[in-house]
Amino acid sequence: QNWRRLIAAPAPAFREQGDFNIRHATVAGLSCLSCVCYSRFLSRPSKSVRLLRTRATAVTSAATIEEEVEEEVASSRHPRLRLDKDDAGNLQKLMITTPLFYANGSPHIGSAYPAIAADVMARYGKLREAEVHYVTGMDEHGEKIARTAAGQDKTPQELVDGIATEFQDLWDLLKVQPDHFARTTPAKHKEIVHEMWQRCLDNGDIYKKDYSGYYCVGCEAYLDEDEMSEGHICKIHQKECEWRSEENYFFRLSKYWGAVRQHLEENPDFILPTSRRSQVLVWLEEDNKRDFSISRASTSWGIPVPGDDSQVIYVWFDALLGYLSSLLGPEDPATLETVLQRGWPADVHVIGKDIMRFHAIYWPAMLMSAGLPLPKHICTHGFLTKDGLKMGKSLGNVVEPIPLVNDFGSDAVRFFFSSCLSFGIDGDFSYETFIKRVNSSLANELGNLVHRILTLLRKNLADPASPLDLVDDRAVFDDHPVRTAAEKAPDAVAACYEQTDIPKAVAAALEIATVANVRMNEVEPWAKLKKNTSDEEKNLALRELLVMAEGVRICAVLLSPVTPGLSAKILAELGLEGPGLSWKDTAWRWDVIPGSAGPKPTPVFQRIDLEAWQGK
C-alpha cells in the first residue's frame, strides 16, 4: 500500500517522463517485495509451494496495481475540468482560448497544435448544447513586429493585416472555427487596456523607475539568468540578448506574490497537467519575488500609456487583455463591466509551456489588482519535435501546416495532433508515425468497417431497415456487444473530453468500432449471405450488420469534435444528413437506417500510401 501511494504521486520531474517509467518502477518495486517475501518463506515449511504462491501473487498484483496506478496518475495529471453544469449535469457554458499568436510571421504547426486542441474542446461543448465562446487570434504590437515590418518595407498595420488573413485561411483549412478571432489593434481593445491600466494605477500597483537588464526582442521580455545560456543567449530563440537601460512603468507583482501562490495551493487543478504546477510554485518562492515592467520606450508600435505618449504599454500586458476584449459584441460598450456580463472568467486557457510564467503568475496578479475573477484552468502543452529533433529552418525539418493539410486532409491532421500526442508533454512528429496511426484508426478500424457494413447491407437489402424489423423479440439484442459498447461509450468519452484528455476520448469512441470489427469476424455475415444459405442465416447476418451500423453512427457522433469531416461523411453514407448534431445523438436508437439500402457505398476514408513518404 505504501508503494502504491509512492508511485501514484511521483516527483514532478519523474511524473513528467510519462507512464512508461511509472509502470516499470511499479514492477521493479513489486519484484523487490517478492524477494523479501521469498526470503521469509525460505525459513518456513513447504517452501516450494509458498514460493510458487508468492510469485503468482506478485504477478497478479503487478497487473492490478499497474492498472490502478495508471488510472490514478492519469486522473491526477488530467483532473476533470470545473465546468458550469445544471442540476442534471448538462454543460451550460464553456469559454476556451488559445494564446493570441504573435503576428510577426506566418502561422506554423506550433500555432495549429493548440488551435486544434481548443477547437476539439469547443466542438464538444457545442455538441453538449452549451454556450461556447472559443477565442483564438493575434498579439499585434511590440518592437519585434515593428522591426519585421520595416524589414519588409511595410507599416506594422499592413504586416499584421496580412498575417491575420494567413491565420484565418489556415483555420478554414483545418476546420478550426473560433467564435471570435481576437486582435489587439481595434479601438475597443485599446479602451479595455486603458481601463485595466487605470484600475491597476488607482489601486497603487503601477509606478515608474529606471531598469537595466538583458532583453530578448523575440520574447519581448527581460530575461532572468535561468532563461539564458552562456553568453546571454535566449534559450528559446537562440539569439544573444541586448543589455538595456531605460525608464519604464512597473506593475507591483510582488504585492500579489503570496496571493497567487495561495491560489495555486488551494486550486491544484489551476495549472494542467498538474505536474507543471510544481514549476510555477518554484518560481513563486519568496527569493524570486519581483515586480515587472509593463511599458516600453524603445518602440512606438503599441498602445500609448495613458498620459505619457513617450511610452507604449508592454505587449504582454496588452495581449493578455485580448481574452477580455474578445467577449465584446459589436454594439457593446468597451468596459470591463460589460466583459463580466458577457461571460468572463474563461474556463480554460490553452497555452504552450514556454509562456506559462506570464499566464500563471503575471496574469492572475493583474486580474487580482483590477478586481476581476481568475480563469478556472490554464492547460499547458509541450513542444513539438520532428523525428526526435527540435524543428528549425536551419535543420530543414519544419513541418508546415498548409502542405500537410493539402497532402493528407484536415481530418488526418486534426486526428494526429489532438489524439496521437499526449497533450501536456512534448510530442514528436514523423511522417511514418503519422501515416501509420491515421491508417490504423481512421482507414482500417473505422473507415473499412463502415464500408464493409454498407456494402453487405446494400447488396442484400431492397429497402432501408431497422434491426427490429428482422426479429420478433428485441430481447435478442439486450446483451449485444456492439450495443453494450455503444451505450457505455458516451459517458467515457465525455469524461475524457472534460479532462482535456483527447487521446483517451478518441480511444473510448473507437472502442465501438473495435468491438464491431470483432463481432464482424465472429459472425462472418458475408458467409451467411451467400445464395445457398438459409433465410434464418441471412436474417441473422442482416440484423447484425444493422446493429453495427447503429454502433458506427454513435461512434461518428462521438468523434465529430476531432474529425468533423469524416464524421459527416459517415453519417451521410448512413443517410443521416440533416441539422447540426447534439449529444442526444449519442443515444442508442432503433430507427430505420436510411443508408442501409441503395447503390454501392463510397469509401469514407482512403488509406494513405506510406511508401511515398518514407524518408521525408
C-alpha positions as CSV (number, residue, x, y, z in Angstrom):
1,Q,0.0,0.0,0.0
2,N,2.9,2.4,0.8
3,W,4.5,1.5,-2.5
4,R,1.2,2.3,-4.3
5,R,1.0,5.7,-2.6
6,L,4.6,6.5,-3.6
7,I,4.1,5.6,-7.2
8,A,0.7,7.3,-7.6
9,A,2.2,10.6,-6.5
10,P,5.8,10.6,-8.0
11,A,8.1,13.6,-8.0
12,P,7.0,16.1,-10.7
13,A,10.2,15.5,-12.8
14,F,9.7,11.8,-12.6
15,R,6.0,12.0,-13.5
16,E,6.8,14.2,-16.5
17,Q,8.6,11.3,-18.1
18,G,5.3,9.5,-18.5
19,D,3.6,6.3,-17.7
20,F,6.4,4.1,-19.2
21,N,8.8,4.8,-16.3
22,I,6.0,4.6,-13.7
23,R,4.9,1.1,-14.9
24,H,8.5,-0.2,-14.8
25,A,9.1,1.4,-11.4
26,T,6.0,-0.4,-10.1
27,V,7.1,-3.7,-11.5
28,A,10.6,-3.2,-10.0
29,G,9.2,-2.4,-6.6
30,L,7.0,-5.5,-6.7
31,S,10.0,-7.6,-7.7
32,C,11.8,-6.3,-4.6
33,L,8.8,-7.0,-2.5
34,S,8.5,-10.6,-3.8
35,C,12.2,-11.1,-3.0
36,V,11.5,-10.1,0.6
37,C,8.6,-12.5,0.7
38,Y,10.8,-15.2,-0.8
39,S,13.5,-14.8,1.9
40,R,10.9,-15.0,4.6
41,F,9.3,-18.1,3.2
42,L,12.6,-19.9,2.8
43,S,12.7,-20.4,6.6
44,R,9.2,-22.0,6.6
45,P,7.8,-25.4,5.7
46,S,6.6,-26.2,2.2
47,K,9.0,-23.7,0.7
48,S,8.4,-24.6,-3.0
49,V,4.6,-24.3,-2.6
50,R,4.9,-20.9,-0.8
51,L,7.4,-19.7,-3.4
52,L,5.1,-20.5,-6.3
53,R,2.2,-18.8,-4.5
54,T,4.4,-15.7,-3.8
55,R,5.4,-15.5,-7.5
56,A,1.8,-15.9,-8.7
57,T,0.6,-13.2,-6.2
58,A,3.4,-10.8,-7.3
59,V,2.5,-11.2,-11.0
60,T,-1.2,-10.7,-10.3
61,S,-0.6,-7.8,-8.0
62,A,1.7,-6.2,-10.6
63,A,-1.0,-6.3,-13.2
64,T,-3.7,-5.0,-10.9
65,I,-1.5,-2.2,-9.4
66,E,-0.3,-1.2,-12.8
67,E,-3.9,-0.6,-13.9
68,E,-4.8,1.2,-10.7
69,V,-1.6,3.4,-10.8
70,E,-2.1,4.3,-14.4
71,E,-5.7,5.4,-13.6
72,E,-4.6,7.4,-10.6
73,V,-1.7,9.1,-12.4
74,A,-3.8,9.9,-15.4
75,S,-6.5,11.3,-13.2
76,S,-4.1,13.4,-11.2
77,R,-2.5,14.7,-14.4
78,H,-5.8,15.4,-16.1
79,P,-8.4,16.1,-13.4
80,R,-11.9,16.8,-14.6
81,L,-12.5,20.5,-15.5
82,R,-14.7,22.6,-13.2
83,L,-17.3,23.5,-15.8
84,D,-20.7,25.1,-15.3
85,K,-23.4,22.5,-15.3
86,D,-27.1,22.4,-14.3
87,D,-28.5,20.0,-11.8
88,A,-29.0,17.3,-14.4
89,G,-25.3,17.5,-15.3
90,N,-25.8,19.3,-18.6
91,L,-22.9,21.6,-19.7
92,Q,-24.1,25.2,-19.6
93,K,-21.0,27.3,-20.6
94,L,-17.5,26.9,-22.0
95,M,-15.1,29.7,-22.7
96,I,-11.8,28.4,-24.1
97,T,-8.9,30.3,-25.5
98,T,-5.6,29.7,-27.3
99,P,-2.7,32.1,-27.0
100,L,-3.0,35.2,-29.1
101,F,-0.3,34.2,-31.5
102,Y,2.5,36.7,-32.2
103,A,1.9,38.3,-35.5
104,N,5.4,38.8,-36.8
105,G,5.3,35.8,-39.1
106,S,3.1,33.2,-40.9
107,P,1.3,30.6,-38.7
108,H,3.2,27.3,-38.2
109,I,2.5,23.9,-36.8
110,G,3.1,25.2,-33.3
111,S,0.2,27.6,-33.8
112,A,-2.0,24.9,-35.3
113,Y,-1.4,22.4,-32.4
114,P,-3.2,24.3,-29.6
115,A,-5.8,25.7,-32.0
116,I,-6.8,22.2,-33.0
117,A,-7.0,21.0,-29.3
118,A,-9.1,24.0,-28.3
119,D,-11.3,23.6,-31.3
120,V,-12.0,20.0,-30.3
121,M,-13.0,21.1,-26.8
122,A,-15.2,23.9,-28.2
123,R,-16.9,21.5,-30.6
124,Y,-17.5,19.1,-27.7
125,G,-19.1,22.0,-25.8
126,K,-21.4,22.8,-28.7
127,L,-22.3,19.1,-29.1
128,R,-23.4,19.3,-25.4
129,E,-25.5,22.4,-26.4
130,A,-23.5,24.7,-24.1
131,E,-23.0,28.4,-24.7
132,V,-19.5,28.2,-26.1
133,H,-17.0,31.1,-26.7
134,Y,-13.9,29.9,-28.4
135,V,-11.2,32.5,-28.8
136,T,-8.1,32.5,-30.9
137,G,-6.3,35.4,-32.5
138,M,-3.2,37.6,-32.7
139,D,-1.0,39.7,-30.5
140,E,-0.2,42.6,-32.9
141,H,2.0,45.0,-31.0
142,G,5.6,45.2,-30.0
143,E,9.1,46.0,-31.1
144,K,9.7,42.7,-33.0
145,I,6.7,43.4,-35.2
146,A,7.8,46.9,-35.9
147,R,11.3,45.6,-36.9
148,T,9.8,42.8,-39.1
149,A,7.5,45.3,-40.9
150,A,10.4,47.7,-41.5
151,G,12.4,44.8,-43.0
152,Q,9.6,44.1,-45.4
153,D,9.1,47.8,-46.3
154,K,5.6,47.7,-44.8
155,T,3.9,49.6,-42.0
156,P,3.2,47.5,-38.9
157,Q,-0.5,47.6,-39.5
158,E,0.0,46.3,-43.1
159,L,2.1,43.5,-41.8
160,V,-0.4,42.3,-39.1
161,D,-3.4,42.6,-41.5
162,G,-1.7,40.2,-43.9
163,I,-0.7,37.8,-41.1
164,A,-4.4,37.9,-39.9
165,T,-5.6,36.7,-43.3
166,E,-3.0,33.9,-43.3
167,F,-4.2,32.7,-39.8
168,Q,-7.8,32.7,-40.8
169,D,-7.1,30.9,-44.1
170,L,-5.2,28.2,-42.1
171,W,-8.1,27.8,-39.6
172,D,-10.5,27.4,-42.6
173,L,-8.3,24.6,-43.9
174,L,-8.1,22.8,-40.6
175,K,-11.8,23.3,-39.9
176,V,-10.9,25.3,-36.8
177,Q,-13.9,27.5,-36.1
178,P,-13.3,30.1,-33.4
179,D,-16.3,32.2,-32.2
180,H,-14.0,35.2,-32.1
181,F,-10.7,36.0,-33.8
182,A,-9.1,38.4,-31.4
183,R,-6.9,41.2,-32.5
184,T,-5.1,43.8,-30.3
185,T,-5.3,46.8,-32.8
186,P,-9.0,47.6,-32.7
187,A,-10.3,50.6,-30.8
188,K,-12.4,48.6,-28.4
189,H,-9.4,46.5,-27.3
190,K,-7.5,49.7,-26.6
191,E,-10.3,51.0,-24.4
192,I,-10.2,47.8,-22.4
193,V,-6.4,48.1,-22.0
194,H,-6.7,51.7,-20.8
195,E,-9.4,50.9,-18.3
196,M,-7.3,47.9,-16.9
197,W,-4.3,50.2,-16.6
198,Q,-6.3,52.8,-14.8
199,R,-7.8,50.2,-12.3
200,C,-4.3,49.0,-11.5
201,L,-3.0,52.5,-11.2
202,D,-5.8,53.6,-8.9
203,N,-5.0,50.5,-6.8
204,G,-1.5,51.8,-6.3
205,D,0.0,48.9,-8.4
206,I,1.8,50.9,-11.1
207,Y,4.9,53.1,-10.6
208,K,7.8,54.4,-12.7
209,K,11.5,53.6,-12.2
210,D,14.8,53.0,-14.1
211,Y,15.6,49.5,-15.0
212,S,18.5,47.6,-16.6
213,G,18.7,44.0,-17.8
214,Y,19.2,41.6,-20.7
215,Y,16.3,41.9,-23.2
216,C,15.2,39.4,-25.8
217,V,13.4,41.0,-28.7
218,G,11.9,37.6,-29.7
219,C,10.4,37.1,-26.3
220,E,9.6,40.8,-25.8
221,A,10.9,40.4,-22.3
222,Y,13.8,41.0,-19.9
223,L,15.2,37.5,-19.1
224,D,16.4,36.0,-15.8
225,E,19.7,34.1,-15.7
226,D,17.9,30.8,-15.8
227,E,16.2,31.7,-19.1
228,M,19.6,32.3,-20.8
229,S,22.5,30.1,-21.7
230,E,26.2,31.1,-21.5
231,G,26.9,34.4,-23.3
232,H,23.4,35.6,-22.5
233,I,21.8,33.6,-25.3
234,C,18.0,33.3,-25.1
235,K,17.2,29.5,-24.6
236,I,14.1,29.8,-26.8
237,H,15.2,31.9,-29.7
238,Q,19.0,31.0,-29.5
239,K,19.9,34.7,-30.0
240,E,22.1,37.0,-27.9
241,C,20.1,39.2,-25.6
242,E,20.6,43.0,-25.6
243,W,21.6,44.9,-22.5
244,R,19.2,47.7,-22.0
245,S,18.7,50.6,-19.5
246,E,15.5,52.6,-19.7
247,E,12.8,54.2,-17.5
248,N,9.6,52.1,-17.5
249,Y,6.4,51.7,-15.7
250,F,6.2,48.7,-13.4
251,F,3.4,46.6,-12.0
252,R,3.7,45.6,-8.3
253,L,3.7,41.9,-8.9
254,S,5.4,41.4,-5.6
255,K,2.3,42.7,-3.8
256,Y,0.3,39.7,-5.2
257,W,3.1,37.1,-4.9
258,G,1.6,35.4,-1.9
259,A,-2.0,35.6,-3.2
260,V,-1.1,34.0,-6.5
261,R,0.8,31.2,-4.6
262,Q,-2.1,30.7,-2.3
263,H,-4.5,30.4,-5.3
264,L,-2.3,27.7,-6.8
265,E,-2.1,25.8,-3.5
266,E,-5.9,26.0,-2.9
267,N,-6.7,25.1,-6.6
268,P,-4.3,22.3,-7.6
269,D,-6.1,22.0,-10.9
270,F,-5.5,25.7,-11.8
271,I,-2.5,24.6,-14.0
272,L,-2.8,21.5,-16.1
273,P,-1.3,19.0,-16.3
274,T,-0.8,19.2,-12.6
275,S,2.8,18.2,-12.9
276,R,3.5,21.7,-14.2
277,R,2.2,23.3,-11.0
278,S,5.4,22.5,-9.1
279,Q,7.5,24.5,-11.6
280,V,5.3,27.6,-11.0
281,L,5.5,27.1,-7.3
282,V,9.3,27.2,-7.6
283,W,9.1,30.4,-9.5
284,L,6.8,31.8,-6.7
285,E,9.3,31.1,-3.9
286,E,10.0,34.1,-1.7
287,D,13.5,34.6,-3.0
288,N,12.2,35.1,-6.6
289,K,9.7,37.9,-5.7
290,R,9.8,40.8,-8.1
291,D,7.8,43.4,-10.0
292,F,7.7,43.5,-13.7
293,S,8.0,46.2,-16.4
294,I,4.7,47.0,-18.2
295,S,5.8,49.7,-20.7
296,R,8.5,50.2,-23.3
297,A,10.2,53.4,-24.6
298,S,12.1,51.6,-27.3
299,T,9.2,51.4,-29.8
300,S,6.2,53.4,-30.8
301,W,4.2,50.5,-32.1
302,G,1.8,49.8,-29.3
303,I,-0.9,51.3,-27.2
304,P,0.3,54.6,-25.6
305,V,0.5,54.7,-21.8
306,P,-2.4,56.9,-20.6
307,G,-1.0,60.4,-20.0
308,D,2.6,59.6,-21.3
309,D,3.0,59.3,-25.0
310,S,6.7,58.6,-24.6
311,Q,5.9,55.0,-23.7
312,V,3.7,52.2,-25.0
313,I,2.1,49.5,-22.9
314,Y,4.1,46.3,-22.7
315,V,3.0,43.8,-25.3
316,W,2.1,41.1,-22.6
317,F,0.1,43.5,-20.5
318,D,-1.7,44.4,-23.7
319,A,-2.1,41.0,-25.3
320,L,-3.5,39.1,-22.2
321,L,-6.3,41.6,-22.2
322,G,-7.4,40.3,-25.6
323,Y,-9.1,37.5,-23.7
324,L,-11.3,40.1,-22.1
325,S,-12.0,42.3,-25.2
326,S,-12.9,39.2,-27.2
327,L,-16.2,39.0,-25.3
328,L,-17.4,42.3,-26.5
329,G,-20.1,42.3,-29.1
330,P,-20.3,44.9,-32.0
331,E,-22.8,47.1,-30.1
332,D,-21.3,46.6,-26.6
333,P,-19.7,49.4,-24.7
334,A,-16.0,48.7,-24.2
335,T,-15.9,48.3,-20.4
336,L,-14.7,45.7,-18.0
337,E,-18.2,45.6,-16.5
338,T,-19.5,44.5,-19.9
339,V,-16.8,41.8,-20.2
340,L,-18.1,40.3,-16.9
341,Q,-21.7,40.4,-18.1
342,R,-20.7,38.6,-21.3
343,G,-19.2,35.6,-19.6
344,W,-15.8,36.2,-18.0
345,P,-14.0,34.3,-16.5
346,A,-12.6,31.9,-19.0
347,D,-12.9,28.2,-18.2
348,V,-9.7,27.1,-20.0
349,H,-6.6,28.9,-21.4
350,V,-4.7,26.6,-23.7
351,I,-1.1,27.7,-23.9
352,G,2.4,26.4,-24.6
353,K,4.6,25.7,-21.6
354,D,7.1,28.4,-22.7
355,I,4.6,31.2,-21.8
356,M,3.4,29.6,-18.6
357,R,5.1,32.3,-16.4
358,F,3.1,35.1,-18.0
359,H,-0.3,33.2,-17.7
360,A,0.2,31.5,-14.3
361,I,1.8,34.4,-12.4
362,Y,1.5,37.8,-14.2
363,W,-2.0,37.4,-15.5
364,P,-3.6,36.3,-12.2
365,A,-1.9,39.2,-10.4
366,M,-3.2,41.7,-13.0
367,L,-6.7,40.4,-12.6
368,M,-6.5,40.5,-8.8
369,S,-5.3,44.1,-9.0
370,A,-8.3,45.0,-11.2
371,G,-10.8,43.2,-9.1
372,L,-11.6,40.6,-11.8
373,P,-12.1,36.9,-11.3
374,L,-9.3,34.5,-12.4
375,P,-9.7,31.9,-15.2
376,K,-10.5,28.4,-13.9
377,H,-7.8,26.4,-15.7
378,I,-4.5,27.0,-17.6
379,C,-3.9,24.0,-19.7
380,T,-0.3,23.8,-21.0
381,H,1.0,21.8,-23.9
382,G,4.6,20.7,-24.7
383,F,6.8,21.4,-27.6
384,L,6.7,19.6,-31.0
385,T,9.7,17.9,-32.5
386,K,10.3,16.3,-35.9
387,D,11.9,12.8,-35.8
388,G,13.1,13.5,-32.3
389,L,14.8,16.8,-33.2
390,K,13.7,20.3,-32.5
391,M,12.2,21.9,-35.6
392,G,14.2,24.7,-37.1
393,K,14.7,26.3,-40.5
394,S,18.5,25.7,-40.3
395,L,17.8,21.9,-40.0
396,G,15.3,22.0,-42.8
397,N,12.8,19.9,-40.7
398,V,10.0,22.4,-40.2
399,V,6.5,20.8,-40.7
400,E,4.4,23.4,-42.5
401,P,0.6,23.0,-41.7
402,I,-0.8,24.1,-45.1
403,P,1.1,21.5,-47.2
404,L,0.3,18.9,-44.5
405,V,-3.4,19.5,-44.8
406,N,-3.2,19.7,-48.6
407,D,-1.4,16.3,-48.7
408,F,-3.5,14.4,-46.1
409,G,-6.7,16.3,-45.4
410,S,-7.8,18.2,-42.3
411,D,-9.3,15.1,-40.5
412,A,-6.0,13.2,-40.6
413,V,-4.1,16.3,-39.3
414,R,-6.6,17.0,-36.6
415,F,-6.7,13.4,-35.6
416,F,-3.0,13.0,-35.2
417,F,-2.2,16.3,-33.4
418,S,-5.1,16.0,-31.0
419,S,-5.3,12.3,-30.3
420,C,-2.0,10.7,-31.1
421,L,0.2,13.1,-29.0
422,S,-0.3,13.3,-25.2
423,F,-1.4,16.9,-24.6
424,G,0.8,18.4,-21.8
425,I,4.1,16.8,-22.7
426,D,6.4,17.2,-25.7
427,G,5.3,15.4,-28.8
428,D,7.1,14.1,-31.8
429,F,6.0,14.1,-35.5
430,S,7.3,11.8,-38.2
431,Y,5.6,11.0,-41.4
432,E,5.9,7.3,-40.7
433,T,4.2,7.5,-37.3
434,F,1.6,9.9,-38.6
435,I,0.6,7.7,-41.6
436,K,0.6,4.5,-39.6
437,R,-1.6,5.9,-36.8
438,V,-4.0,7.5,-39.3
439,N,-4.2,4.4,-41.4
440,S,-4.7,2.1,-38.4
441,S,-7.5,4.1,-36.8
442,L,-9.3,6.1,-39.5
443,A,-8.8,3.9,-42.6
444,N,-8.7,0.4,-41.2
445,E,-10.5,0.3,-37.9
446,L,-13.3,2.7,-38.7
447,G,-13.4,3.5,-42.5
448,N,-13.1,0.0,-43.6
449,L,-15.7,-1.2,-41.1
450,V,-18.2,1.4,-42.4
451,H,-17.5,0.3,-46.0
452,R,-17.9,-3.4,-45.2
453,I,-21.2,-2.9,-43.3
454,L,-22.8,-0.8,-46.0
455,T,-21.5,-2.9,-48.9
456,L,-23.1,-6.0,-47.5
457,L,-26.3,-4.3,-46.5
458,R,-26.9,-2.5,-49.8
459,K,-26.2,-5.7,-51.7
460,N,-28.8,-7.6,-49.8
461,L,-31.5,-5.2,-48.6
462,A,-34.1,-4.0,-51.0
463,D,-35.4,-1.3,-48.6
464,P,-33.9,0.6,-45.6
465,A,-34.4,-1.3,-42.4
466,S,-34.1,-1.3,-38.6
467,P,-32.7,-4.3,-36.7
468,L,-36.1,-4.6,-35.1
469,D,-37.7,-5.3,-38.5
470,L,-35.8,-8.6,-38.5
471,V,-36.7,-10.0,-35.1
472,D,-39.8,-11.0,-33.2
473,D,-38.4,-10.0,-29.8
474,R,-36.0,-7.2,-29.2
475,A,-34.6,-9.0,-26.2
476,V,-32.2,-10.8,-28.5
477,F,-30.3,-7.5,-28.6
478,D,-30.1,-7.0,-24.8
479,D,-26.6,-8.2,-24.4
480,H,-25.3,-7.5,-27.9
481,P,-21.6,-6.5,-27.5
482,V,-21.8,-3.6,-30.1
483,R,-24.9,-2.2,-28.3
484,T,-23.2,-2.6,-24.9
485,A,-20.1,-0.8,-26.1
486,A,-22.1,2.0,-27.8
487,E,-24.1,2.6,-24.7
488,K,-21.0,2.8,-22.4
489,A,-19.0,5.0,-24.7
490,P,-20.7,8.4,-24.3
491,D,-20.1,8.7,-20.6
492,A,-16.5,7.5,-21.0
493,V,-15.9,9.9,-23.9
494,A,-17.5,12.9,-22.1
495,A,-15.3,12.2,-19.0
496,C,-12.1,12.2,-21.1
497,Y,-13.1,15.3,-23.1
498,E,-13.7,17.1,-19.8
499,Q,-10.3,16.1,-18.6
500,T,-8.7,17.6,-21.7
501,D,-7.5,14.0,-22.4
502,I,-8.4,13.9,-26.1
503,P,-6.4,10.7,-26.9
504,K,-8.4,8.8,-24.3
505,A,-11.7,10.3,-25.6
506,V,-10.9,9.1,-29.1
507,A,-9.9,5.7,-27.9
508,A,-13.1,5.4,-25.9
509,A,-15.1,6.3,-29.0
510,L,-13.2,3.9,-31.3
511,E,-13.8,1.1,-28.8
512,I,-17.2,0.8,-30.5
513,A,-15.5,0.2,-33.9
514,T,-13.1,-2.3,-32.3
515,V,-16.0,-4.3,-30.8
516,A,-17.9,-4.2,-34.1
517,N,-14.9,-5.5,-36.0
518,V,-14.5,-8.4,-33.6
519,R,-18.2,-9.1,-34.0
520,M,-17.9,-8.9,-37.8
521,N,-15.2,-11.6,-37.7
522,E,-17.2,-13.8,-35.3
523,V,-20.5,-13.6,-37.2
524,E,-19.0,-13.7,-40.7
525,P,-22.1,-12.1,-42.3
526,W,-20.6,-12.4,-45.8
527,A,-20.7,-16.2,-45.5
528,K,-24.3,-16.2,-44.2
529,L,-25.5,-14.0,-47.1
530,K,-24.4,-16.4,-49.8
531,K,-27.1,-17.8,-52.1
532,N,-27.1,-21.3,-50.6
533,T,-27.7,-20.3,-47.0
534,S,-31.0,-20.4,-45.2
535,D,-33.3,-17.4,-44.7
536,E,-32.6,-17.6,-41.0
537,E,-28.9,-17.2,-41.5
538,K,-29.5,-14.3,-43.9
539,N,-31.8,-12.7,-41.4
540,L,-29.2,-13.0,-38.6
541,A,-26.5,-11.5,-40.8
542,L,-28.6,-8.5,-41.8
543,R,-29.7,-7.7,-38.3
544,E,-26.1,-8.0,-37.1
545,L,-25.0,-5.5,-39.8
546,L,-27.8,-3.1,-38.9
547,V,-26.7,-3.2,-35.2
548,M,-23.1,-2.5,-36.3
549,A,-24.4,0.4,-38.5
550,E,-26.0,1.9,-35.5
551,G,-22.8,1.5,-33.5
552,V,-20.7,3.3,-36.1
553,R,-23.3,6.1,-36.2
554,I,-22.8,6.7,-32.5
555,C,-19.0,6.4,-33.0
556,A,-19.1,9.1,-35.7
557,V,-21.0,11.5,-33.4
558,L,-18.6,11.0,-30.6
559,L,-15.6,11.6,-32.9
560,S,-17.2,14.6,-34.6
561,P,-15.2,17.2,-32.4
562,V,-12.0,15.6,-33.6
563,T,-12.8,14.6,-37.2
564,P,-15.8,16.7,-38.3
565,G,-15.3,15.9,-42.0
566,L,-15.0,12.1,-41.6
567,S,-18.0,12.0,-39.2
568,A,-20.1,14.0,-41.6
569,K,-19.1,11.5,-44.4
570,I,-20.1,8.5,-42.3
571,L,-23.4,10.0,-41.3
572,A,-24.1,10.9,-45.0
573,E,-23.4,7.3,-46.1
574,L,-25.8,6.2,-43.4
575,G,-28.4,8.5,-44.9
576,L,-28.5,10.7,-41.8
577,E,-27.5,14.1,-43.1
578,G,-29.5,16.9,-41.6
579,P,-29.4,19.7,-38.9
580,G,-26.5,20.0,-36.5
581,L,-25.6,17.2,-34.1
582,S,-26.1,17.2,-30.4
583,W,-25.2,14.9,-27.5
584,K,-28.7,13.4,-27.7
585,D,-27.5,11.8,-30.9
586,T,-25.1,9.6,-28.9
587,A,-28.1,7.6,-27.5
588,W,-28.9,4.2,-29.0
589,R,-31.7,4.2,-31.4
590,W,-33.8,1.5,-33.2
591,D,-34.7,3.8,-36.1
592,V,-34.6,2.7,-39.7
593,I,-31.1,3.4,-41.1
594,P,-31.8,5.2,-44.5
595,G,-28.5,4.3,-45.9
596,S,-28.8,0.6,-45.3
597,A,-30.2,0.2,-48.9
598,G,-29.1,1.9,-52.1
599,P,-26.2,1.9,-54.5
600,K,-22.6,0.8,-53.8
601,P,-21.2,3.0,-50.9
602,T,-18.3,5.4,-51.3
603,P,-15.3,4.9,-49.1
604,V,-15.3,7.4,-46.2
605,F,-11.5,7.5,-45.7
606,Q,-8.8,6.4,-48.1
607,R,-5.8,4.6,-46.9
608,I,-2.5,6.7,-47.2
609,D,0.4,5.2,-49.1
610,L,3.3,5.0,-46.6
611,E,6.0,4.2,-49.2
612,A,5.7,7.5,-50.9
613,W,6.5,9.3,-47.6
614,Q,9.3,7.2,-46.2
615,G,12.5,9.1,-45.5
616,K,10.7,12.5,-45.6
